[in-house]
Amino acid sequence: MTEEPTSQAKQVRAMYSIMTGIENNLGGGEGVEGLYGSITGMHMQRMLAIMREHCGLDASSHLVDIGAGLGRPLIHALVTEGIRGATGIELDFIKCMKADAFLRQTANTMLIRGLTQEAIDLPVITCKPVEKVHSLDPATHAYSFWEGVPVDARVAFGRLFAKSRTLRSVTVVQRNMQRENPEEVMEHGYCFGPVNLVETLSVSMSGSNRHFTAYVFNKTQPPAVVPRRRGARAALAATAAAEEVLVATPPLSSDNAKLCIETSNDDHGVDAVSKKLDLTVVASPVVAGGGGGMGSRNASKKGPGRLPRKKNVGPASAPMSTRPSPRKQQQRQQQRPLLAALTSTRGAVRVTRHSQQQQQKHQKMVANRSTWNGKKRCYHCC
């Protein structure tokens, strides 16, 4: 690879000297969540050069950094590559507050010292976990130093990348993937979808001089270009809400592949649980006039909507009665219309909104460690 021009190398060194001084004045880049570290300026510049040569990074690009920290890579790309915009996702609230002051002071100092000709648009750092991010659009290139990042966060990042309509490239920095195929790890292990490895680069950390490897990937299928016409945004939103976005990820034998589940716009509730456990959920029937919760007791003991009771396995000298007394039966018969109105059934999960009297009774029975059918639970709701 050719060396960067001397003028640009001087600019990078001066920029990182400014950022290091401001970071020290802020008390360092550490927070309370995750790890913190920054790549040396020259290695970051080589990484951006690879993205410019092989991934189409140009003035119209938008870079997103997952685990942005103080935002060094973002402001580096804005100054040296002249990209259109930059966004960061950061979990740590302390780092987000430091990043706000760090970016403003860095931009002002570089403008005063003549490293930038005009004021740059500062990166936007969003303080939330990547699992709660709904979309990475309109970013075109993604970057993450994810050494030490949990597998769940990597899978969430991969899903966002796979379903994005604008992202075309991703660069991750971690330890060397020895004896593993990086493309298969990204596609099947972290749900990034089909990707093509274009370049690897050995990088080191500033200060500690620890060595890591940067992997640069391109999407095998580039995102489709959405035509700009009147009503295109509304039509795109309606299409995204109506269609189901599927990520083709063949199963692996490793535990990481279990997290790679086909996602849709509704990934919550009983449907998500049934997908993860590979189960078929059978809706519980609602008996007419009897309600969803107590009314389903009119069905047969082994019919749908009711599990068979466990037989009493206690000692014969002290059998436990599972049949309520006639007085209790009369009270429950009177309460069935009320419980039918307060009970809603969705799939195999029943949610009962207890009245105040039932809640007090439930708390009292749990406090007294009352047992029913051999288990410590309340008869009405457990």
TIRO-249237 format. One record per residue (C-alpha): residue in one letter; chain; x, y, z. Coordinates in steps of 0.001 Angstrom, whole numbers. Each point is the difference from the previous one (the first is absolute). Last residue first. Layout:
N
+------+-----+---------+---------+---------+
| type | mol |       u |       v |       w |
+------+-----+---------+---------+---------+
|    A |   A |       X |       Y |       Z |
...
+------+-----+---------+---------+---------+
This chain:
382
+------+-----+---------+---------+---------+
| type | mol |       u |       v |       w |
+------+-----+---------+---------+---------+
|    C |   A |  -50494 |  -18748 |   39484 |
|    C |   A |   -2992 |    2340 |    -171 |
|    H |   A |   -2953 |   -1190 |    2069 |
|    Y |   A |    1479 |   -3087 |    1693 |
|    C |   A |    2961 |    1868 |    1499 |
|    R |   A |    3335 |   -1770 |     -17 |
|    K |   A |    2375 |   -2069 |    2078 |
|    K |   A |    -405 |   -3393 |   -1683 |
|    G |   A |   -1532 |   -3320 |    1151 |
|    N |   A |   -3340 |     499 |   -1724 |
|    W |   A |    -521 |    3223 |    1893 |
|    T |   A |    2321 |    1268 |    2682 |
|    S |   A |    -288 |    3022 |    2252 |
|    R |   A |    3298 |    1613 |     889 |
|    N |   A |   -1747 |    2405 |    2412 |
|    A |   A |    1442 |    2959 |   -1893 |
|    V |   A |   -1068 |   -1550 |   -3314 |
|    M |   A |   -3566 |    -453 |    1283 |
|    K |   A |    -131 |    3560 |    1330 |
|    Q |   A |    1381 |    1495 |   -3202 |
|    H |   A |   -2532 |   -1918 |   -2096 |
|    K |   A |   -2887 |    1032 |    2256 |
|    Q |   A |    1027 |    3627 |    -263 |
|    Q |   A |     256 |    -295 |   -3777 |
|    Q |   A |   -3372 |   -1736 |    -180 |
|    Q |   A |   -1669 |    2809 |    1945 |
|    Q |   A |    1591 |    2671 |   -2178 |
|    S |   A |   -1262 |   -1668 |   -3150 |
|    H |   A |    2364 |   -2061 |   -2026 |
|    R |   A |     842 |     744 |   -3617 |
|    T |   A |     579 |   -3414 |   -1491 |
|    V |   A |    2504 |    -464 |   -2861 |
|    R |   A |    -214 |   -3408 |   -1661 |
|    V |   A |    2805 |   -1269 |   -2233 |
|    A |   A |    -595 |   -2876 |   -2428 |
|    G |   A |   -1036 |    2262 |   -2838 |
|    R |   A |   -1391 |    3253 |    1302 |
|    T |   A |   -2756 |    -243 |    2625 |
|    S |   A |   -1472 |    2950 |    1874 |
|    T |   A |   -1637 |    -250 |    3419 |
|    L |   A |   -1818 |    2802 |    1794 |
|    A |   A |   -3375 |    -563 |   -1684 |
|    A |   A |     108 |   -3763 |     580 |
|    L |   A |    1147 |     574 |    3567 |
|    L |   A |   -3117 |    2046 |     689 |
|    P |   A |   -2318 |   -2594 |   -1595 |
|    R |   A |    1800 |   -2801 |    1913 |
|    Q |   A |    -211 |    1600 |    3442 |
|    Q |   A |   -3375 |   -1528 |     977 |
|    Q |   A |    1162 |   -3504 |    -968 |
|    R |   A |    3230 |     639 |    1878 |
|    Q |   A |   -1923 |     792 |    3180 |
|    Q |   A |   -2198 |   -3110 |    -366 |
|    Q |   A |    3041 |   -2228 |    -544 |
|    K |   A |    1685 |    1481 |    3049 |
|    R |   A |   -3055 |    -795 |    2112 |
|    P |   A |    -147 |   -3531 |   -1405 |
|    S |   A |    3654 |    -558 |    1069 |
|    P |   A |    2765 |      13 |   -2532 |
|    R |   A |    1289 |   -3264 |   -1490 |
|    T |   A |    3765 |    -490 |     215 |
|    S |   A |     -62 |   -1712 |    3370 |
|    M |   A |    3443 |    -891 |    1294 |
|    P |   A |     344 |   -3506 |    1446 |
|    A |   A |    1516 |    -321 |    3478 |
|    S |   A |     489 |   -3670 |     845 |
|    A |   A |     534 |    -922 |   -3642 |
|    P |   A |    3114 |    2131 |    -205 |
|    G |   A |     144 |    2535 |   -2826 |
|    V |   A |      62 |    -850 |   -3713 |
|    N |   A |   -3285 |    1642 |    -877 |
|    K |   A |    -524 |    -314 |   -3721 |
|    K |   A |    1108 |    2818 |   -2217 |
|    R |   A |   -2802 |    1827 |   -1699 |
|    P |   A |    -374 |    -318 |   -3728 |
|    L |   A |     662 |    3248 |   -1882 |
|    R |   A |   -2956 |    2046 |   -1147 |
|    G |   A |    -573 |    2078 |   -3110 |
|    P |   A |    -239 |   -2949 |   -2323 |
|    G |   A |   -1679 |   -3129 |    1452 |
|    K |   A |    1435 |   -2277 |    2675 |
|    K |   A |   -2358 |     955 |    2808 |
|    S |   A |   -2916 |     597 |   -2326 |
|    A |   A |   -1183 |    3538 |    -518 |
|    N |   A |   -2096 |    1844 |    2585 |
|    R |   A |    3254 |    1256 |    1569 |
|    S |   A |     386 |    2264 |   -3040 |
|    G |   A |   -2531 |    2322 |    1571 |
|    M |   A |    2368 |     856 |    2865 |
|    G |   A |    2524 |    1754 |   -2198 |
|    G |   A |   -1467 |     886 |   -3393 |
|    G |   A |   -3586 |     723 |    1005 |
|    G |   A |   -2947 |   -2318 |     723 |
|    G |   A |   -2757 |    1383 |   -2211 |
|    A |   A |    1503 |   -1537 |   -3091 |
|    V |   A |    3073 |   -2049 |     817 |
|    V |   A |    3207 |    1639 |   -1164 |
|    P |   A |    2284 |   -2497 |   -1690 |
|    S |   A |    3715 |      70 |     860 |
|    A |   A |    2095 |     752 |   -3044 |
|    V |   A |    2488 |   -2688 |    -923 |
|    V |   A |    3622 |    1158 |    -183 |
|    T |   A |    2256 |   -2236 |   -2080 |
|    L |   A |    3503 |     -79 |    1459 |
|    D |   A |    3467 |     606 |   -1449 |
|    L |   A |    1230 |    1440 |    3320 |
|    K |   A |    1216 |    3293 |   -1498 |
|    K |   A |   -2844 |     227 |   -2500 |
|    S |   A |   -2640 |    -863 |    2621 |
|    V |   A |    1375 |    2671 |    2314 |
|    A |   A |    -101 |    2612 |   -2784 |
|    D |   A |   -3599 |    -896 |    -858 |
|    V |   A |   -1083 |      59 |    3673 |
|    G |   A |     985 |    3614 |     520 |
|    H |   A |    2435 |    2120 |   -1955 |
|    D |   A |    1646 |     140 |   -3387 |
|    D |   A |   -2666 |    1908 |   -1912 |
|    N |   A |    1692 |    1724 |   -2969 |
|    S |   A |    1649 |   -3272 |    -892 |
|    T |   A |    3089 |   -1900 |    1013 |
|    E |   A |    1361 |   -3337 |   -1034 |
|    I |   A |    1973 |   -1326 |    2919 |
|    C |   A |    3794 |     176 |     309 |
|    L |   A |     164 |    -317 |    3799 |
|    K |   A |     252 |   -3788 |    -318 |
|    A |   A |    3032 |     525 |   -2260 |
|    N |   A |    2045 |    1164 |    2970 |
|    D |   A |    -471 |   -3330 |    1750 |
|    S |   A |    2069 |   -1785 |   -2637 |
|    S |   A |   -1386 |   -2788 |   -2206 |
|    L |   A |    -986 |    2458 |   -2680 |
|    P |   A |   -3336 |     692 |   -1649 |
|    P |   A |    -165 |    1582 |   -3467 |
|    T |   A |    -573 |    3768 |     158 |
|    A |   A |   -2306 |    1584 |   -2543 |
|    V |   A |   -1142 |    3220 |    1654 |
|    L |   A |   -3685 |     695 |    -586 |
|    V |   A |   -1673 |    3380 |    -128 |
|    E |   A |   -3779 |    -395 |      88 |
|    E |   A |   -1997 |    2338 |   -2188 |
|    A |   A |   -2746 |    2341 |    1107 |
|    A |   A |    1849 |    2530 |    2147 |
|    A |   A |    2950 |     213 |   -2389 |
|    T |   A |   -2356 |     455 |   -2945 |
|    A |   A |   -1933 |    2763 |    1758 |
|    A |   A |    3224 |    1793 |     935 |
|    L |   A |    1293 |    -264 |   -3574 |
|    A |   A |   -3278 |    1332 |   -1392 |
|    A |   A |      98 |    2939 |    2406 |
|    R |   A |    3611 |     780 |    -950 |
|    A |   A |    -699 |    -331 |   -3712 |
|    G |   A |   -2995 |    2367 |     131 |
|    R |   A |    1400 |    2232 |   -2719 |
|    R |   A |    3045 |   -1577 |   -1541 |
|    R |   A |    3499 |    -906 |    1061 |
|    P |   A |     765 |   -3492 |   -1200 |
|    V |   A |    1175 |   -2490 |    2678 |
|    V |   A |    3353 |   -1518 |    -938 |
|    A |   A |     115 |   -3636 |    1071 |
|    P |   A |    2561 |    -990 |    2564 |
|    P |   A |    3039 |   -1939 |   -1268 |
|    Q |   A |    -305 |   -3800 |     -54 |
|    T |   A |    3275 |   -1502 |    1137 |
|    K |   A |     280 |    2723 |    2608 |
|    N |   A |    3561 |    1161 |     415 |
|    F |   A |    2338 |    -937 |    2827 |
|    V |   A |    3107 |    1570 |    1581 |
|    Y |   A |    1621 |   -1935 |    2844 |
|    A |   A |    2319 |    1917 |    2357 |
|    T |   A |    2381 |   -2110 |    2077 |
|    F |   A |    1260 |     785 |    3499 |
|    H |   A |    3354 |     865 |    1573 |
|    R |   A |     469 |    1555 |    3415 |
|    N |   A |    2184 |    3140 |     -75 |
|    S |   A |   -1276 |     999 |    3482 |
|    G |   A |     134 |    3734 |    -747 |
|    S |   A |   -1654 |     107 |   -3402 |
|    M |   A |   -1358 |   -3381 |    -944 |
|    S |   A |    1434 |   -1996 |   -2872 |
|    V |   A |   -1295 |   -1018 |   -3411 |
|    S |   A |     557 |   -3007 |   -2286 |
|    L |   A |   -2076 |     346 |   -3165 |
|    T |   A |   -2312 |   -2372 |   -1827 |
|    E |   A |   -1573 |     670 |   -3379 |
|    V |   A |   -2971 |    -771 |   -2278 |
|    L |   A |   -1947 |   -2591 |    1996 |
|    N |   A |   -3340 |    -567 |   -1757 |
|    V |   A |   -3271 |      12 |    1884 |
|    P |   A |   -3209 |   -2072 |    -145 |
|    G |   A |   -2125 |     791 |    3071 |
|    F |   A |    1257 |    1865 |    3038 |
|    C |   A |   -1610 |   -2552 |    2338 |
|    Y |   A |    2870 |    -194 |    2563 |
|    G |   A |     985 |   -3687 |    -191 |
|    H |   A |   -1353 |    -822 |   -3444 |
|    E |   A |    1058 |    2928 |   -2172 |
|    M |   A |    2758 |    1571 |    2097 |
|    V |   A |    1588 |   -3273 |    1070 |
|    E |   A |    -411 |   -1472 |   -3489 |
|    E |   A |    1767 |    2987 |   -1578 |
|    P |   A |    2771 |     -16 |    2598 |
|    N |   A |     825 |   -3683 |    -662 |
|    E |   A |    1490 |   -1325 |    3207 |
|    R |   A |    3359 |   -1563 |     834 |
|    Q |   A |    1124 |    3188 |    1772 |
|    M |   A |   -2400 |    2908 |     -70 |
|    N |   A |    2523 |    2661 |    1082 |
|    R |   A |   -1177 |    2113 |    2884 |
|    Q |   A |   -2523 |    2713 |    -746 |
|    V |   A |    -652 |    2947 |   -2292 |
|    V |   A |   -3109 |      40 |   -2192 |
|    T |   A |    -581 |    1716 |   -3335 |
|    V |   A |   -3398 |     -90 |   -1709 |
|    S |   A |   -1041 |     845 |   -3567 |
|    R |   A |   -3156 |     570 |   -2067 |
|    L |   A |   -2442 |    1573 |    2426 |
|    T |   A |   -2942 |    1742 |   -1728 |
|    R |   A |   -3025 |   -2316 |     151 |
|    S |   A |     901 |   -1457 |    3395 |
|    K |   A |   -1389 |   -3468 |     751 |
|    A |   A |    3380 |   -1742 |     185 |
|    F |   A |    1759 |    2836 |    1855 |
|    L |   A |   -2688 |     220 |    2674 |
|    R |   A |      80 |   -3769 |     437 |
|    G |   A |    3778 |      17 |     317 |
|    F |   A |     -33 |    2740 |    2649 |
|    A |   A |   -2535 |   -1997 |    2038 |
|    V |   A |    2223 |   -3087 |    -380 |
|    R |   A |    3024 |    1960 |    1198 |
|    A |   A |   -1964 |    1329 |    2987 |
|    D |   A |   -1095 |   -3510 |     977 |
|    V |   A |    3585 |   -1288 |    -358 |
|    P |   A |    1263 |    2431 |    2621 |
|    V |   A |    2517 |    2743 |   -1001 |
|    G |   A |    3507 |    -687 |    1355 |
|    E |   A |    1720 |     776 |   -3309 |
|    W |   A |   -2676 |    1838 |   -1948 |
|    F |   A |    1869 |    2844 |   -1647 |
|    S |   A |   -2873 |     756 |   -2343 |
|    Y |   A |    -415 |    1606 |   -3419 |
|    A |   A |   -2947 |     321 |   -2365 |
|    H |   A |    -213 |    1521 |   -3471 |
|    T |   A |   -3059 |    1328 |   -1894 |
|    A |   A |   -1953 |    1481 |    2921 |
|    P |   A |   -3552 |    1163 |    -830 |
|    D |   A |   -1069 |   -2313 |    1652 |
|    L |   A |    1237 |   -1760 |    3139 |
|    S |   A |   -3441 |   -1220 |    1074 |
|    H |   A |   -1981 |    -960 |    3106 |
|    V |   A |    2671 |     535 |    2667 |
|    K |   A |    -989 |   -1648 |    3296 |
|    E |   A |    2483 |   -2898 |    -256 |
|    V |   A |    2726 |    2528 |    -855 |
|    P |   A |    -171 |    1324 |    3529 |
|    K |   A |    -909 |    3689 |     342 |
|    C |   A |    1783 |    3366 |      84 |
|    T |   A |    -110 |    1355 |   -3547 |
|    I |   A |    3119 |    1946 |   -1012 |
|    V |   A |    -533 |    2437 |   -2889 |
|    P |   A |    3222 |     913 |   -1775 |
|    L |   A |     847 |    3710 |    -257 |
|    D |   A |    -621 |    1796 |   -3268 |
|    I |   A |    3317 |    1592 |    -888 |
|    A |   A |     966 |    3640 |     399 |
|    E |   A |    2114 |    1275 |   -2865 |
|    Q |   A |    3562 |    -255 |   -1297 |
|    T |   A |    1014 |   -2811 |    2332 |
|    L |   A |    3507 |    -545 |    1402 |
|    G |   A |     390 |    3756 |     335 |
|    R |   A |     901 |     174 |    3685 |
|    I |   A |   -3260 |    1768 |     920 |
|    L |   A |   -2119 |   -2451 |   -2003 |
|    M |   A |    1792 |   -2980 |    1550 |
|    T |   A |    -617 |    1421 |    3489 |
|    N |   A |   -3718 |     620 |    -655 |
|    A |   A |    -573 |   -3520 |   -1399 |
|    T |   A |    1852 |   -1639 |    2888 |
|    Q |   A |   -1842 |    2043 |    2637 |
|    R |   A |   -3413 |    -866 |   -1436 |
|    L |   A |     832 |   -3684 |    -473 |
|    F |   A |    1420 |    -452 |    3507 |
|    A |   A |   -2828 |    1853 |    1759 |
|    D |   A |   -2689 |   -2201 |   -1541 |
|    A |   A |    2179 |   -3117 |     234 |
|    K |   A |     427 |     451 |    3759 |
|    M |   A |   -3759 |     -50 |     489 |
|    C |   A |    -336 |   -3095 |   -2208 |
|    K |   A |    2884 |   -1704 |    1788 |
|    I |   A |   -1746 |     459 |    3337 |
|    F |   A |   -3282 |   -1333 |   -1410 |
|    D |   A |    1649 |   -3228 |   -1164 |
|    L |   A |   -1894 |   -1819 |   -2769 |
|    E |   A |    1344 |    1863 |   -3028 |
|    I |   A |   -1291 |     176 |   -3572 |
|    G |   A |    1804 |    2518 |   -2232 |
|    T |   A |   -1023 |    1874 |   -3131 |
|    A |   A |    2028 |    1702 |   -2737 |
|    G |   A |    -947 |    2135 |   -2983 |
|    R |   A |     923 |    1059 |   -3544 |
|    I |   A |    3531 |   -1390 |     -86 |
|    G |   A |    2962 |    2362 |    -421 |
|    E |   A |    2586 |   -2796 |     100 |
|    T |   A |    2581 |    1658 |    2274 |
|    V |   A |   -2178 |    2167 |    2241 |
|    L |   A |   -3286 |   -1929 |     143 |
|    A |   A |    1747 |   -3368 |     125 |
|    H |   A |    2129 |    1071 |    2978 |
|    I |   A |   -3047 |    1491 |    1733 |
|    L |   A |   -1719 |   -3380 |    -195 |
|    P |   A |    3053 |   -2085 |     925 |
|    R |   A |     521 |    2085 |    3185 |
|    G |   A |   -3622 |    -105 |    1196 |
|    L |   A |     422 |      92 |    3788 |
|    G |   A |   -1205 |   -3595 |     388 |
|    A |   A |   -1548 |   -1015 |   -3327 |
|    G |   A |   -1162 |   -3462 |     960 |
|    I |   A |   -1625 |    -530 |   -3387 |
|    D |   A |    1437 |    2653 |   -2344 |
|    V |   A |   -2139 |    1181 |   -2925 |
|    L |   A |    1524 |    1617 |   -3099 |
|    H |   A |   -1995 |    1885 |   -2657 |
|    S |   A |    1375 |     164 |   -3527 |
|    S |   A |    -555 |    2736 |   -2601 |
|    A |   A |    3574 |    1336 |     213 |
|    D |   A |    1446 |   -3430 |    -675 |
|    L |   A |     304 |   -3523 |    1412 |
|    G |   A |    -610 |   -2405 |   -2897 |
|    C |   A |     932 |   -3230 |    1763 |
|    H |   A |    3263 |   -1073 |   -1669 |
|    E |   A |    2120 |    3151 |    -359 |
|    R |   A |   -1695 |    2322 |    2497 |
|    M |   A |    -478 |   -2771 |    2559 |
|    I |   A |    3645 |    -978 |    -389 |
|    A |   A |    1043 |    3655 |     438 |
|    L |   A |   -2185 |     241 |    3118 |
|    M |   A |    1862 |   -2950 |    1505 |
|    R |   A |    3345 |    1549 |    -902 |
|    Q |   A |   -1057 |    3217 |    1755 |
|    M |   A |   -1028 |   -1928 |    3099 |
|    H |   A |    3403 |   -1673 |      29 |
|    M |   A |    1683 |    3405 |    -295 |
|    G |   A |   -2060 |    1511 |    2825 |
|    T |   A |     607 |   -2774 |    2505 |
|    I |   A |   -3044 |   -2005 |    1015 |
|    S |   A |   -1973 |    1048 |    3073 |
|    G |   A |    -946 |   -1921 |    3106 |
|    Y |   A |   -2855 |    -299 |    2454 |
|    L |   A |   -1726 |   -3056 |    1388 |
|    G |   A |   -3606 |    -511 |    1021 |
|    E |   A |   -2137 |    2079 |    2327 |
|    V |   A |     986 |    2379 |    2820 |
|    G |   A |    1948 |    2544 |   -2010 |
|    E |   A |    3540 |     413 |   -1261 |
|    G |   A |     990 |    2641 |   -2550 |
|    G |   A |    2502 |    1845 |    2139 |
|    G |   A |    -464 |    2658 |    2666 |
|    L |   A |   -1466 |    2676 |   -2271 |
|    N |   A |    3340 |    1853 |    -158 |
|    N |   A |    1655 |   -3248 |   -1101 |
|    E |   A |   -2502 |    -362 |   -2848 |
|    I |   A |     673 |    3589 |   -1088 |
|    G |   A |    3736 |    -652 |    -170 |
|    T |   A |    -420 |   -3296 |   -1878 |
|    M |   A |   -2387 |    1586 |   -2507 |
|    I |   A |    2428 |    2822 |    -792 |
|    S |   A |    2910 |   -2401 |    -508 |
|    Y |   A |   -2294 |   -2170 |   -2097 |
|    M |   A |    -716 |    2914 |   -2353 |
|    A |   A |    3670 |    1004 |    -254 |
|    R |   A |    1012 |   -3574 |    -867 |
|    V |   A |   -2790 |    -304 |   -2580 |
|    Q |   A |     892 |    3330 |   -1635 |
|    K |   A |    3671 |    -944 |    -142 |
|    A |   A |    -903 |   -3286 |   -1681 |
|    Q |   A |   -2215 |    1894 |   -2461 |
|    S |   A |    2866 |    2287 |    -947 |
|    T |   A |    2402 |   -2939 |    -340 |
|    P |   A |   -2220 |   -1824 |   -2423 |
|    E |   A |   -1238 |   -3431 |    1171 |
|    E |   A |    2226 |   -2982 |    -702 |
|    T |   A |    -903 |   -2373 |   -2794 |
|    M |   A |   -1321 |   -3463 |     874 |
+------+-----+---------+---------+---------+
